């Protein structure tokens, strides 16, 4: 069965691969480059929006003990 190959996804993966190869697949160097690029964009006037905090997990302590054997 042939898997559908999306050309946009293939292009993004090729760019990501080339970027990683540029830094010899060193994650620290890749991260530093991304942060540097982000700082340059912010300095040039782009607005950076922080992602929202993760949703709080409900406290299910009572739900877990509700059917516990006593």
CHARMM-style PDB file with segment names, atoms N, HN, CA, C and O in Angstrom:
ATOM      1  N   UNK     1       0.847  -1.184   0.000  1.00  0.00      PROA
ATOM      2  CA  UNK     1       0.000   0.000   0.000  1.00  0.00      PROA
ATOM      3  C   UNK     1       0.888   1.241   0.000  1.00  0.00      PROA
ATOM      4  O   UNK     1       1.777   1.369   0.842  1.00  0.00      PROA
ATOM      5  N   UNK     2       0.654   2.138  -0.925  1.00  0.00      PROA
ATOM      6  HN  UNK     2      -0.068   2.034  -1.609  1.00  0.00      PROA
ATOM      7  CA  UNK     2       1.448   3.357  -1.025  1.00  0.00      PROA
ATOM      8  C   UNK     2       0.857   4.417  -0.102  1.00  0.00      PROA
ATOM      9  O   UNK     2      -0.344   4.685  -0.122  1.00  0.00      PROA
ATOM     10  N   UNK     3       1.723   5.006   0.697  1.00  0.00      PROA
ATOM     11  HN  UNK     3       2.699   4.788   0.712  1.00  0.00      PROA
ATOM     12  CA  UNK     3       1.297   6.058   1.613  1.00  0.00      PROA
ATOM     13  C   UNK     3       1.250   7.376   0.849  1.00  0.00      PROA
ATOM     14  O   UNK     3       2.144   7.678   0.059  1.00  0.00      PROA
ATOM     15  N   UNK     4       0.214   8.144   1.087  1.00  0.00      PROA
ATOM     16  HN  UNK     4      -0.513   7.898   1.728  1.00  0.00      PROA
ATOM     17  CA  UNK     4       0.074   9.447   0.441  1.00  0.00      PROA
ATOM     18  C   UNK     4       1.188  10.364   0.914  1.00  0.00      PROA
ATOM     19  O   UNK     4       1.392  10.526   2.117  1.00  0.00      PROA
ATOM     20  N   UNK     5       1.909  10.964  -0.020  1.00  0.00      PROA
ATOM     21  HN  UNK     5       1.743  10.832  -0.998  1.00  0.00      PROA
ATOM     22  CA  UNK     5       3.018  11.862   0.289  1.00  0.00      PROA
ATOM     23  C   UNK     5       2.575  13.293  -0.006  1.00  0.00      PROA
ATOM     24  O   UNK     5       2.394  13.667  -1.165  1.00  0.00      PROA
ATOM     25  N   UNK     6       2.405  14.077   1.028  1.00  0.00      PROA
ATOM     26  HN  UNK     6       2.552  13.773   1.970  1.00  0.00      PROA
ATOM     27  CA  UNK     6       2.017  15.475   0.880  1.00  0.00      PROA
ATOM     28  C   UNK     6       3.266  16.284   0.552  1.00  0.00      PROA
ATOM     29  O   UNK     6       4.261  16.209   1.274  1.00  0.00      PROA
ATOM     30  N   UNK     7       3.223  17.054  -0.528  1.00  0.00      PROA
ATOM     31  HN  UNK     7       2.415  17.115  -1.114  1.00  0.00      PROA
ATOM     32  CA  UNK     7       4.427  17.781  -0.941  1.00  0.00      PROA
ATOM     33  C   UNK     7       4.797  18.892   0.031  1.00  0.00      PROA
ATOM     34  O   UNK     7       5.979  19.217   0.151  1.00  0.00      PROA
ATOM     35  N   UNK     8       3.840  19.483   0.724  1.00  0.00      PROA
ATOM     36  HN  UNK     8       2.881  19.218   0.625  1.00  0.00      PROA
ATOM     37  CA  UNK     8       4.159  20.510   1.719  1.00  0.00      PROA
ATOM     38  C   UNK     8       4.883  19.878   2.899  1.00  0.00      PROA
ATOM     39  O   UNK     8       5.877  20.418   3.384  1.00  0.00      PROA
ATOM     40  N   UNK     9       4.385  18.736   3.360  1.00  0.00      PROA
ATOM     41  HN  UNK     9       3.577  18.298   2.965  1.00  0.00      PROA
ATOM     42  CA  UNK     9       5.041  18.028   4.462  1.00  0.00      PROA
ATOM     43  C   UNK     9       6.444  17.608   4.050  1.00  0.00      PROA
ATOM     44  O   UNK     9       7.383  17.731   4.837  1.00  0.00      PROA
ATOM     45  N   UNK    10       6.594  17.119   2.834  1.00  0.00      PROA
ATOM     46  HN  UNK    10       5.831  17.020   2.195  1.00  0.00      PROA
ATOM     47  CA  UNK    10       7.914  16.716   2.341  1.00  0.00      PROA
ATOM     48  C   UNK    10       8.865  17.906   2.303  1.00  0.00      PROA
ATOM     49  O   UNK    10      10.040  17.774   2.647  1.00  0.00      PROA
ATOM     50  N   UNK    11       8.365  19.064   1.889  1.00  0.00      PROA
ATOM     51  HN  UNK    11       7.411  19.171   1.609  1.00  0.00      PROA
ATOM     52  CA  UNK    11       9.207  20.264   1.837  1.00  0.00      PROA
ATOM     53  C   UNK    11       9.631  20.695   3.237  1.00  0.00      PROA
ATOM     54  O   UNK    11      10.793  21.041   3.455  1.00  0.00      PROA
ATOM     55  N   UNK    12       8.700  20.677   4.183  1.00  0.00      PROA
ATOM     56  HN  UNK    12       7.757  20.396   4.006  1.00  0.00      PROA
ATOM     57  CA  UNK    12       9.030  21.046   5.567  1.00  0.00      PROA
ATOM     58  C   UNK    12      10.063  20.082   6.138  1.00  0.00      PROA
ATOM     59  O   UNK    12      11.010  20.503   6.802  1.00  0.00      PROA
ATOM     60  N   UNK    13       9.883  18.801   5.882  1.00  0.00      PROA
ATOM     61  HN  UNK    13       9.114  18.459   5.343  1.00  0.00      PROA
ATOM     62  CA  UNK    13      10.847  17.812   6.383  1.00  0.00      PROA
ATOM     63  C   UNK    13      12.225  18.006   5.761  1.00  0.00      PROA
ATOM     64  O   UNK    13      13.238  17.841   6.441  1.00  0.00      PROA
ATOM     65  N   UNK    14      12.276  18.355   4.479  1.00  0.00      PROA
ATOM     66  HN  UNK    14      11.453  18.490   3.926  1.00  0.00      PROA
ATOM     67  CA  UNK    14      13.560  18.595   3.814  1.00  0.00      PROA
ATOM     68  C   UNK    14      14.256  19.818   4.407  1.00  0.00      PROA
ATOM     69  O   UNK    14      15.469  19.804   4.614  1.00  0.00      PROA
ATOM     70  N   UNK    15      13.495  20.871   4.678  1.00  0.00      PROA
ATOM     71  HN  UNK    15      12.509  20.883   4.509  1.00  0.00      PROA
ATOM     72  CA  UNK    15      14.067  22.074   5.290  1.00  0.00      PROA
ATOM     73  C   UNK    15      14.569  21.754   6.690  1.00  0.00      PROA
ATOM     74  O   UNK    15      15.659  22.177   7.075  1.00  0.00      PROA
ATOM     75  N   UNK    16      13.777  21.008   7.453  1.00  0.00      PROA
ATOM     76  HN  UNK    16      12.891  20.664   7.141  1.00  0.00      PROA
ATOM     77  CA  UNK    16      14.185  20.622   8.809  1.00  0.00      PROA
ATOM     78  C   UNK    16      15.448  19.772   8.771  1.00  0.00      PROA
ATOM     79  O   UNK    16      16.344  19.954   9.595  1.00  0.00      PROA
ATOM     80  N   UNK    17      15.524  18.859   7.834  1.00  0.00      PROA
ATOM     81  HN  UNK    17      14.796  18.711   7.165  1.00  0.00      PROA
ATOM     82  CA  UNK    17      16.706  18.000   7.696  1.00  0.00      PROA
ATOM     83  C   UNK    17      17.936  18.824   7.337  1.00  0.00      PROA
ATOM     84  O   UNK    17      19.010  18.606   7.896  1.00  0.00      PROA
ATOM     85  N   UNK    18      17.790  19.772   6.405  1.00  0.00      PROA
ATOM     86  HN  UNK    18      16.917  19.949   5.951  1.00  0.00      PROA
ATOM     87  CA  UNK    18      18.917  20.624   6.009  1.00  0.00      PROA
ATOM     88  C   UNK    18      19.379  21.492   7.171  1.00  0.00      PROA
ATOM     89  O   UNK    18      20.579  21.687   7.362  1.00  0.00      PROA
ATOM     90  N   UNK    19      18.434  22.011   7.946  1.00  0.00      PROA
ATOM     91  HN  UNK    19      17.459  21.852   7.791  1.00  0.00      PROA
ATOM     92  CA  UNK    19      18.779  22.843   9.107  1.00  0.00      PROA
ATOM     93  C   UNK    19      19.524  22.018  10.147  1.00  0.00      PROA
ATOM     94  O   UNK    19      20.510  22.485  10.715  1.00  0.00      PROA
ATOM     95  N   UNK    20      19.069  20.810  10.400  1.00  0.00      PROA
ATOM     96  HN  UNK    20      18.267  20.430   9.938  1.00  0.00      PROA
ATOM     97  CA  UNK    20      19.740  19.937  11.373  1.00  0.00      PROA
ATOM     98  C   UNK    20      21.134  19.558  10.887  1.00  0.00      PROA
ATOM     99  O   UNK    20      22.075  19.523  11.679  1.00  0.00      PROA
ATOM    100  N   UNK    21      21.277  19.274   9.601  1.00  0.00      PROA
ATOM    101  HN  UNK    21      20.512  19.303   8.957  1.00  0.00      PROA
ATOM    102  CA  UNK    21      22.583  18.911   9.050  1.00  0.00      PROA
ATOM    103  C   UNK    21      23.559  20.076   9.152  1.00  0.00      PROA
ATOM    104  O   UNK    21      24.757  19.873   9.351  1.00  0.00      PROA
ATOM    105  N   UNK    22      23.048  21.289   9.016  1.00  0.00      PROA
ATOM    106  HN  UNK    22      22.075  21.454   8.854  1.00  0.00      PROA
ATOM    107  CA  UNK    22      23.887  22.491   9.116  1.00  0.00      PROA
ATOM    108  C   UNK    22      24.566  22.584  10.482  1.00  0.00      PROA
ATOM    109  O   UNK    22      25.665  23.127  10.596  1.00  0.00      PROA
ATOM    110  N   UNK    23      23.914  22.057  11.513  1.00  0.00      PROA
ATOM    111  HN  UNK    23      23.021  21.616  11.420  1.00  0.00      PROA
ATOM    112  CA  UNK    23      24.451  22.090  12.874  1.00  0.00      PROA
ATOM    113  C   UNK    23      24.925  20.713  13.328  1.00  0.00      PROA
ATOM    114  O   UNK    23      25.056  20.458  14.525  1.00  0.00      PROA
ATOM    115  N   UNK    24      25.182  19.826  12.366  1.00  0.00      PROA
ATOM    116  HN  UNK    24      25.076  20.032  11.393  1.00  0.00      PROA
ATOM    117  CA  UNK    24      25.692  18.482  12.648  1.00  0.00      PROA
ATOM    118  C   UNK    24      24.777  17.727  13.622  1.00  0.00      PROA
ATOM    119  O   UNK    24      25.246  16.942  14.446  1.00  0.00      PROA
ATOM    120  N   UNK    25      23.486  17.974  13.516  1.00  0.00      PROA
ATOM    121  HN  UNK    25      23.105  18.612  12.846  1.00  0.00      PROA
ATOM    122  CA  UNK    25      22.449  17.299  14.314  1.00  0.00      PROA
ATOM    123  C   UNK    25      22.637  17.501  15.819  1.00  0.00      PROA
ATOM    124  O   UNK    25      22.198  16.672  16.616  1.00  0.00      PROA
ATOM    125  N   UNK    26      23.290  18.606  16.209  1.00  0.00      PROA
ATOM    126  HN  UNK    26      23.646  19.279  15.562  1.00  0.00      PROA
ATOM    127  CA  UNK    26      23.498  18.931  17.626  1.00  0.00      PROA
ATOM    128  C   UNK    26      22.277  19.713  18.105  1.00  0.00      PROA
ATOM    129  O   UNK    26      22.064  20.852  17.691  1.00  0.00      PROA
ATOM    130  N   UNK    27      21.473  19.097  18.982  1.00  0.00      PROA
ATOM    131  HN  UNK    27      21.646  18.171  19.319  1.00  0.00      PROA
ATOM    132  CA  UNK    27      20.226  19.721  19.416  1.00  0.00      PROA
ATOM    133  C   UNK    27      20.451  21.037  20.139  1.00  0.00      PROA
ATOM    134  O   UNK    27      19.660  21.968  19.984  1.00  0.00      PROA
ATOM    135  N   UNK    28      21.523  21.133  20.930  1.00  0.00      PROA
ATOM    136  HN  UNK    28      22.165  20.377  21.056  1.00  0.00      PROA
ATOM    137  CA  UNK    28      21.805  22.386  21.629  1.00  0.00      PROA
ATOM    138  C   UNK    28      22.087  23.508  20.632  1.00  0.00      PROA
ATOM    139  O   UNK    28      21.608  24.629  20.807  1.00  0.00      PROA
ATOM    140  N   UNK    29      22.859  23.212  19.589  1.00  0.00      PROA
ATOM    141  HN  UNK    29      23.247  22.302  19.446  1.00  0.00      PROA
ATOM    142  CA  UNK    29      23.176  24.221  18.573  1.00  0.00      PROA
ATOM    143  C   UNK    29      21.932  24.595  17.767  1.00  0.00      PROA
ATOM    144  O   UNK    29      21.739  25.765  17.435  1.00  0.00      PROA
ATOM    145  N   UNK    30      21.099  23.621  17.453  1.00  0.00      PROA
ATOM    146  HN  UNK    30      21.256  22.671  17.722  1.00  0.00      PROA
ATOM    147  CA  UNK    30      19.862  23.891  16.709  1.00  0.00      PROA
ATOM    148  C   UNK    30      18.952  24.786  17.540  1.00  0.00      PROA
ATOM    149  O   UNK    30      18.389  25.753  17.026  1.00  0.00      PROA
ATOM    150  N   UNK    31      18.806  24.465  18.827  1.00  0.00      PROA
ATOM    151  HN  UNK    31      19.263  23.680  19.245  1.00  0.00      PROA
ATOM    152  CA  UNK    31      17.954  25.256  19.714  1.00  0.00      PROA
ATOM    153  C   UNK    31      18.488  26.678  19.845  1.00  0.00      PROA
ATOM    154  O   UNK    31      17.716  27.636  19.798  1.00  0.00      PROA
ATOM    155  N   UNK    32      19.812  26.824  20.010  1.00  0.00      PROA
ATOM    156  HN  UNK    32      20.439  26.046  20.047  1.00  0.00      PROA
ATOM    157  CA  UNK    32      20.418  28.156  20.127  1.00  0.00      PROA
ATOM    158  C   UNK    32      20.163  28.970  18.861  1.00  0.00      PROA
ATOM    159  O   UNK    32      19.897  30.169  18.944  1.00  0.00      PROA
ATOM    160  N   UNK    33      20.239  28.340  17.698  1.00  0.00      PROA
ATOM    161  HN  UNK    33      20.455  27.366  17.631  1.00  0.00      PROA
ATOM    162  CA  UNK    33      19.983  29.044  16.442  1.00  0.00      PROA
ATOM    163  C   UNK    33      18.526  29.480  16.347  1.00  0.00      PROA
ATOM    164  O   UNK    33      18.239  30.588  15.893  1.00  0.00      PROA
ATOM    165  N   UNK    34      17.615  28.629  16.766  1.00  0.00      PROA
ATOM    166  HN  UNK    34      17.848  27.729  17.134  1.00  0.00      PROA
ATOM    167  CA  UNK    34      16.193  28.981  16.731  1.00  0.00      PROA
ATOM    168  C   UNK    34      15.918  30.146  17.674  1.00  0.00      PROA
ATOM    169  O   UNK    34      15.188  31.071  17.320  1.00  0.00      PROA
ATOM    170  N   UNK    35      16.501  30.108  18.876  1.00  0.00      PROA
ATOM    171  HN  UNK    35      17.094  29.356  19.163  1.00  0.00      PROA
ATOM    172  CA  UNK    35      16.312  31.196  19.837  1.00  0.00      PROA
ATOM    173  C   UNK    35      16.901  32.504  19.296  1.00  0.00      PROA
ATOM    174  O   UNK    35      16.298  33.566  19.452  1.00  0.00      PROA
ATOM    175  N   UNK    36      18.081  32.429  18.657  1.00  0.00      PROA
ATOM    176  HN  UNK    36      18.570  31.566  18.530  1.00  0.00      PROA
ATOM    177  CA  UNK    36      18.716  33.618  18.085  1.00  0.00      PROA
ATOM    178  C   UNK    36      17.834  34.198  16.981  1.00  0.00      PROA
ATOM    179  O   UNK    36      17.667  35.415  16.892  1.00  0.00      PROA
ATOM    180  N   UNK    37      17.277  33.336  16.149  1.00  0.00      PROA
ATOM    181  HN  UNK    37      17.413  32.348  16.221  1.00  0.00      PROA
ATOM    182  CA  UNK    37      16.386  33.770  15.083  1.00  0.00      PROA
ATOM    183  C   UNK    37      15.135  34.424  15.662  1.00  0.00      PROA
ATOM    184  O   UNK    37      14.655  35.432  15.143  1.00  0.00      PROA
ATOM    185  N   UNK    38      14.617  33.852  16.725  1.00  0.00      PROA
ATOM    186  HN  UNK    38      15.007  33.033  17.147  1.00  0.00      PROA
ATOM    187  CA  UNK    38      13.434  34.399  17.384  1.00  0.00      PROA
ATOM    188  C   UNK    38      13.736  35.786  17.950  1.00  0.00      PROA
ATOM    189  O   UNK    38      12.931  36.705  17.804  1.00  0.00      PROA
ATOM    190  N   UNK    39      14.894  35.937  18.598  1.00  0.00      PROA
ATOM    191  HN  UNK    39      15.547  35.190  18.717  1.00  0.00      PROA
ATOM    192  CA  UNK    39      15.268  37.230  19.168  1.00  0.00      PROA
ATOM    193  C   UNK    39      15.424  38.289  18.071  1.00  0.00      PROA
ATOM    194  O   UNK    39      15.033  39.440  18.264  1.00  0.00      PROA
ATOM    195  N   UNK    40      15.994  37.905  16.915  1.00  0.00      PROA
ATOM    196  HN  UNK    40      16.312  36.969  16.758  1.00  0.00      PROA
ATOM    197  CA  UNK    40      16.139  38.857  15.808  1.00  0.00      PROA
ATOM    198  C   UNK    40      14.776  39.300  15.298  1.00  0.00      PROA
ATOM    199  O   UNK    40      14.579  40.476  14.990  1.00  0.00      PROA
ATOM    200  N   UNK    41      13.849  38.381  15.207  1.00  0.00      PROA
ATOM    201  HN  UNK    41      14.009  37.426  15.456  1.00  0.00      PROA
ATOM    202  CA  UNK    41      12.507  38.739  14.727  1.00  0.00      PROA
ATOM    203  C   UNK    41      11.801  39.663  15.715  1.00  0.00      PROA
ATOM    204  O   UNK    41      11.140  40.618  15.306  1.00  0.00      PROA
ATOM    205  N   UNK    42      11.935  39.388  17.006  1.00  0.00      PROA
ATOM    206  HN  UNK    42      12.472  38.612  17.338  1.00  0.00      PROA
ATOM    207  CA  UNK    42      11.322  40.245  18.023  1.00  0.00      PROA
ATOM    208  C   UNK    42      11.932  41.638  17.949  1.00  0.00      PROA
ATOM    209  O   UNK    42      11.211  42.633  18.031  1.00  0.00      PROA
ATOM    210  N   UNK    43      13.272  41.721  17.794  1.00  0.00      PROA
ATOM    211  HN  UNK    43      13.856  40.912  17.728  1.00  0.00      PROA
ATOM    212  CA  UNK    43      13.956  43.013  17.713  1.00  0.00      PROA
ATOM    213  C   UNK    43      13.533  43.797  16.471  1.00  0.00      PROA
ATOM    214  O   UNK    43      13.549  45.028  16.483  1.00  0.00      PROA
ATOM    215  N   UNK    44      13.157  43.098  15.407  1.00  0.00      PROA
ATOM    216  HN  UNK    44      13.144  42.098  15.398  1.00  0.00      PROA
ATOM    217  CA  UNK    44      12.755  43.795  14.184  1.00  0.00      PROA
ATOM    218  C   UNK    44      11.273  44.178  14.185  1.00  0.00      PROA
ATOM    219  O   UNK    44      10.781  44.748  13.211  1.00  0.00      PROA
ATOM    220  N   UNK    45      10.563  43.869  15.268  1.00  0.00      PROA
ATOM    221  HN  UNK    45      10.963  43.407  16.059  1.00  0.00      PROA
ATOM    222  CA  UNK    45       9.190  44.343  15.393  1.00  0.00      PROA
ATOM    223  C   UNK    45       8.110  43.284  15.351  1.00  0.00      PROA
ATOM    224  O   UNK    45       6.933  43.603  15.519  1.00  0.00      PROA
ATOM    225  N   UNK    46       8.477  42.031  15.132  1.00  0.00      PROA
ATOM    226  HN  UNK    46       9.433  41.772  14.995  1.00  0.00      PROA
ATOM    227  CA  UNK    46       7.466  40.980  15.158  1.00  0.00      PROA
ATOM    228  C   UNK    46       6.968  40.792  16.589  1.00  0.00      PROA
ATOM    229  O   UNK    46       7.743  40.884  17.541  1.00  0.00      PROA
ATOM    230  N   UNK    47       5.696  40.533  16.730  1.00  0.00      PROA
ATOM    231  HN  UNK    47       5.066  40.458  15.957  1.00  0.00      PROA
ATOM    232  CA  UNK    47       5.114  40.304  18.047  1.00  0.00      PROA
ATOM    233  C   UNK    47       5.189  38.817  18.353  1.00  0.00      PROA
ATOM    234  O   UNK    47       4.738  37.987  17.564  1.00  0.00      PROA
ATOM    235  N   UNK    48       5.754  38.495  19.490  1.00  0.00      PROA
ATOM    236  HN  UNK    48       6.121  39.170  20.130  1.00  0.00      PROA
ATOM    237  CA  UNK    48       5.844  37.102  19.921  1.00  0.00      PROA
ATOM    238  C   UNK    48       4.806  36.882  21.005  1.00  0.00      PROA
ATOM    239  O   UNK    48       4.805  37.575  22.022  1.00  0.00      PROA
ATOM    240  N   UNK    49       3.935  35.933  20.790  1.00  0.00      PROA
ATOM    241  HN  UNK    49       3.936  35.370  19.963  1.00  0.00      PROA
ATOM    242  CA  UNK    49       2.873  35.628  21.749  1.00  0.00      PROA
ATOM    243  C   UNK    49       3.238  34.348  22.477  1.00  0.00      PROA
ATOM    244  O   UNK    49       3.470  33.311  21.854  1.00  0.00      PROA
ATOM    245  N   UNK    50       3.288  34.425  23.799  1.00  0.00      PROA
ATOM    246  HN  UNK    50       3.100  35.267  24.305  1.00  0.00      PROA
ATOM    247  CA  UNK    50       3.593  33.250  24.607  1.00  0.00      PROA
ATOM    248  C   UNK    50       2.434  32.260  24.503  1.00  0.00      PROA
ATOM    249  O   UNK    50       1.272  32.667  24.495  1.00  0.00      PROA
ATOM    250  N   UNK    51       2.737  30.979  24.424  1.00  0.00      PROA
ATOM    251  HN  UNK    51       3.680  30.648  24.430  1.00  0.00      PROA
ATOM    252  CA  UNK    51       1.647  30.000  24.409  1.00  0.00      PROA
ATOM    253  C   UNK    51       0.942  29.989  25.762  1.00  0.00      PROA
ATOM    254  O   UNK    51       1.555  30.290  26.786  1.00  0.00      PROA
ATOM    255  N   UNK    52      -0.331  29.646  25.766  1.00  0.00      PROA
ATOM    256  HN  UNK    52      -0.829  29.402  24.934  1.00  0.00      PROA
ATOM    257  CA  UNK    52      -1.050  29.616  27.040  1.00  0.00      PROA
ATOM    258  C   UNK    52      -0.511  28.503  27.927  1.00  0.00      PROA
ATOM    259  O   UNK    52       0.021  27.508  27.435  1.00  0.00      PROA
ATOM    260  N   UNK    53      -0.652  28.677  29.239  1.00  0.00      PROA
ATOM    261  HN  UNK    53      -1.084  29.485  29.639  1.00  0.00      PROA
ATOM    262  CA  UNK    53      -0.200  27.606  30.132  1.00  0.00      PROA
ATOM    263  C   UNK    53      -1.049  26.359  29.922  1.00  0.00      PROA
ATOM    264  O   UNK    53      -2.197  26.456  29.490  1.00  0.00      PROA
ATOM    265  N   UNK    54      -0.499  25.202  30.222  1.00  0.00      PROA
ATOM    266  HN  UNK    54       0.434  25.123  30.573  1.00  0.00      PROA
ATOM    267  CA  UNK    54      -1.288  23.980  30.052  1.00  0.00      PROA
ATOM    268  C   UNK    54      -2.515  24.001  30.968  1.00  0.00      PROA
ATOM    269  O   UNK    54      -2.488  24.572  32.058  1.00  0.00      PROA
ATOM    270  N   UNK    55      -3.569  23.375  30.503  1.00  0.00      PROA
ATOM    271  HN  UNK    55      -3.590  22.911  29.617  1.00  0.00      PROA
ATOM    272  CA  UNK    55      -4.803  23.326  31.286  1.00  0.00      PROA
ATOM    273  C   UNK    55      -4.563  22.565  32.583  1.00  0.00      PROA
ATOM    274  O   UNK    55      -3.844  21.566  32.615  1.00  0.00      PROA
ATOM    275  N   UNK    56      -5.173  23.055  33.635  1.00  0.00      PROA
ATOM    276  HN  UNK    56      -5.757  23.866  33.608  1.00  0.00      PROA
ATOM    277  CA  UNK    56      -5.024  22.412  34.934  1.00  0.00      PROA
ATOM    278  C   UNK    56      -5.731  21.060  34.923  1.00  0.00      PROA
ATOM    279  O   UNK    56      -6.820  20.914  34.368  1.00  0.00      PROA
ATOM    280  N   UNK    57      -5.102  20.098  35.535  1.00  0.00      PROA
ATOM    281  HN  UNK    57      -4.217  20.217  35.986  1.00  0.00      PROA
ATOM    282  CA  UNK    57      -5.706  18.777  35.643  1.00  0.00      PROA
ATOM    283  C   UNK    57      -6.692  18.791  36.814  1.00  0.00      PROA
ATOM    284  O   UNK    57      -6.364  19.285  37.893  1.00  0.00      PROA
ATOM    285  N   UNK    58      -7.876  18.262  36.611  1.00  0.00      PROA
ATOM    286  HN  UNK    58      -8.143  17.860  35.735  1.00  0.00      PROA
ATOM    287  CA  UNK    58      -8.841  18.241  37.716  1.00  0.00      PROA
ATOM    288  C   UNK    58      -8.360  17.313  38.827  1.00  0.00      PROA
ATOM    289  O   UNK    58      -7.686  16.313  38.580  1.00  0.00      PROA
ATOM    290  N   UNK    59      -8.720  17.665  40.040  1.00  0.00      PROA
ATOM    291  HN  UNK    59      -9.268  18.477  40.241  1.00  0.00      PROA
ATOM    292  CA  UNK    59      -8.366  16.840  41.181  1.00  0.00      PROA
ATOM    293  C   UNK    59      -9.350  15.671  41.235  1.00  0.00      PROA
ATOM    294  O   UNK    59     -10.529  15.849  41.543  1.00  0.00      PROA
ATOM    295  N   UNK    60      -8.853  14.495  40.935  1.00  0.00      PROA
ATOM    296  HN  UNK    60      -7.895  14.351  40.685  1.00  0.00      PROA
ATOM    297  CA  UNK    60      -9.729  13.324  40.881  1.00  0.00      PROA
ATOM    298  C   UNK    60      -9.532  12.414  42.088  1.00  0.00      PROA
ATOM    299  O   UNK    60      -9.902  11.241  42.045  1.00  0.00      PROA
ATOM    300  N   UNK    61      -8.956  12.940  43.157  1.00  0.00      PROA
ATOM    301  HN  UNK    61      -8.656  13.893  43.192  1.00  0.00      PROA
ATOM    302  CA  UNK    61      -8.687  12.111  44.329  1.00  0.00      PROA
ATOM    303  C   UNK    61      -9.976  11.506  44.884  1.00  0.00      PROA
ATOM    304  O   UNK    61     -10.008  10.327  45.238  1.00  0.00      PROA
ATOM    305  N   UNK    62     -11.032  12.307  44.959  1.00  0.00      PROA
ATOM    306  HN  UNK    62     -11.006  13.264  44.671  1.00  0.00      PROA
ATOM    307  CA  UNK    62     -12.287  11.780  45.493  1.00  0.00      PROA
ATOM    308  C   UNK    62     -12.915  10.780  44.529  1.00  0.00      PROA
ATOM    309  O   UNK    62     -13.515   9.798  44.966  1.00  0.00      PROA
ATOM    310  N   UNK    63     -12.789  11.010  43.258  1.00  0.00      PROA
ATOM    311  HN  UNK    63     -12.302  11.808  42.903  1.00  0.00      PROA
ATOM    312  CA  UNK    63     -13.358  10.087  42.286  1.00  0.00      PROA
ATOM    313  C   UNK    63     -12.668   8.733  42.351  1.00  0.00      PROA
ATOM    314  O   UNK    63     -13.311   7.698  42.172  1.00  0.00      PROA
ATOM    315  N   UNK    64     -11.367   8.732  42.604  1.00  0.00      PROA
ATOM    316  HN  UNK    64     -10.844   9.572  42.749  1.00  0.00      PROA
ATOM    317  CA  UNK    64     -10.636   7.470  42.660  1.00  0.00      PROA
ATOM    318  C   UNK    64     -10.996   6.662  43.904  1.00  0.00      PROA
ATOM    319  O   UNK    64     -10.986   5.432  43.866  1.00  0.00      PROA
ATOM    320  N   UNK    65     -11.312   7.334  44.996  1.00  0.00      PROA
ATOM    321  HN  UNK    65     -11.321   8.334  45.028  1.00  0.00      PROA
ATOM    322  CA  UNK    65     -11.598   6.598  46.230  1.00  0.00      PROA
ATOM    323  C   UNK    65     -13.078   6.291  46.388  1.00  0.00      PROA
ATOM    324  O   UNK    65     -13.461   5.565  47.305  1.00  0.00      PROA
ATOM    325  N   UNK    66     -13.902   6.820  45.524  1.00  0.00      PROA
ATOM    326  HN  UNK    66     -13.591   7.410  44.779  1.00  0.00      PROA
ATOM    327  CA  UNK    66     -15.344   6.657  45.654  1.00  0.00      PROA
ATOM    328  C   UNK    66     -15.750   5.187  45.631  1.00  0.00      PROA
ATOM    329  O   UNK    66     -16.614   4.777  46.406  1.00  0.00      PROA
ATOM    330  N   UNK    67     -15.146   4.395  44.762  1.00  0.00      PROA
ATOM    331  HN  UNK    67     -14.444   4.728  44.133  1.00  0.00      PROA
ATOM    332  CA  UNK    67     -15.519   2.999  44.632  1.00  0.00      PROA
ATOM    333  C   UNK    67     -14.494   2.061  45.262  1.00  0.00      PROA
ATOM    334  O   UNK    67     -14.538   0.850  45.044  1.00  0.00      PROA
ATOM    335  N   UNK    68     -13.587   2.614  46.029  1.00  0.00      PROA
ATOM    336  HN  UNK    68     -13.551   3.597  46.206  1.00  0.00      PROA
ATOM    337  CA  UNK    68     -12.563   1.778  46.665  1.00  0.00      PROA
ATOM    338  C   UNK    68     -13.207   0.914  47.742  1.00  0.00      PROA
ATOM    339  O   UNK    68     -14.200   1.297  48.360  1.00  0.00      PROA
ATOM    340  N   UNK    69     -12.623  -0.248  47.947  1.00  0.00      PROA
ATOM    341  HN  UNK    69     -11.816  -0.559  47.445  1.00  0.00      PROA
ATOM    342  CA  UNK    69     -13.139  -1.119  49.016  1.00  0.00      PROA
ATOM    343  C   UNK    69     -12.833  -0.505  50.360  1.00  0.00      PROA
ATOM    344  O   UNK    69     -11.770   0.082  50.567  1.00  0.00      PROA
ATOM    345  N   UNK    70     -13.748  -0.642  51.241  1.00  0.00      PROA
ATOM    346  HN  UNK    70     -14.611  -1.119  51.072  1.00  0.00      PROA
ATOM    347  CA  UNK    70     -13.553  -0.066  52.579  1.00  0.00      PROA
ATOM    348  C   UNK    70     -13.461  -1.148  53.595  1.00  0.00      PROA
ATOM    349  OT1 UNK    70     -13.296  -0.867  54.783  1.00  0.00      PROA
TER     350      UNK     70
END
